[in-house]
Every structure is written in structure tokens, then in C-alpha cells.
């Protein structure tokens, strides 16, 4: 099993930056990939970024060049550095871990609000 603890959300003006953190505990060795998803009011949860155990990254088109996903293995932590934030980035951001390619674990979410 995997437990995920998120932090770093908050209120920021358009053009500002935030860094989200997600600390994983439990069966960390078996995690294939971790990522970030978000859900805005009235919308479905959507993919934002992922990073595999080998370090390969993937981003949704609308955040490319603005967001960076990274890992710190010593701290069992994945980060999402968000720059040039836009109001449309406003959402609850959820950390995700994929284990053994079949199990998915989710954090409780952290609110990101970008004001105009």
C-alpha cells in the first residue's frame, strides 16, 4: 500500500508560481510512476503531469513550458513546480501513484487558486 501526503497549494495571482509537494510512504519501491491531476469545479479530473521511475515525464499540452514535475528519491517526494499560473489552472490538485502497473493511489488534494 501507498500513502500520499500533499502540500503547497494556495492562492496566487496570475503570473505567479507555486510548488506542490507529495510525500509517498509505504510500498515505495513498487511505484512505477507518480503524477499530478487536477479537478476544477464542474469539470472532470484531468491529467496534468507524470514522471516514471526511470525519470521520463509527460505533460498535458496546456501546461508545457510552465509546469515541471520532478522527484527527490531521498525524500520520497514528487514535486510540481508551477510557473506563469493562469486563472484556468485553478483546481484541486491531486497526487497519484501507480503501483505494479495496476494499482492507483490518490492523495486528498490541495487547492490551487489563481486570481486575476
Rosetta blueprint (number, residue, H / E / L):
1 X L
2 X E
3 X E
4 X E
5 X E
6 X E
7 X E
8 X L
9 X L
10 X E
11 X E
12 X E
13 X E
14 X L
15 X L
16 X L
17 X L
18 X E
19 X E
20 X E
21 X E
22 X E
23 X E
24 X E
25 X E
26 X E
27 X L
28 X H
29 X H
30 X H
31 X E
32 X E
33 X E
34 X E
35 X E
36 X E
37 X E
38 X E
39 X E
40 X L
41 X L
42 X L
43 X L
44 X L
45 X L
46 X E
47 X E
48 X E
49 X E
50 X E
51 X E
52 X E
53 X L
54 X L
55 X L
56 X L
57 X E
58 X E
59 X E
60 X L
61 X H
62 X H
63 X H
64 X L
65 X L
66 X L
67 X E
68 X E
69 X E
70 X E
71 X E
72 X E
73 X H
74 X H
75 X H
76 X L
77 X E
78 X E
79 X E
80 X E
81 X E
82 X E
83 X L
84 X L
85 X L
86 X L
87 X H
88 X H
89 X H
90 X L
91 X E
92 X E
93 X E
94 X E
95 X E
96 X E
97 X E
98 X E
99 X E
100 X L
101 X L
102 X L
103 X E
104 X E
105 X E
106 X E
107 X L
108 X L
109 X L
110 X E
111 X E
112 X E
113 X E
114 X E
115 X E
116 X L
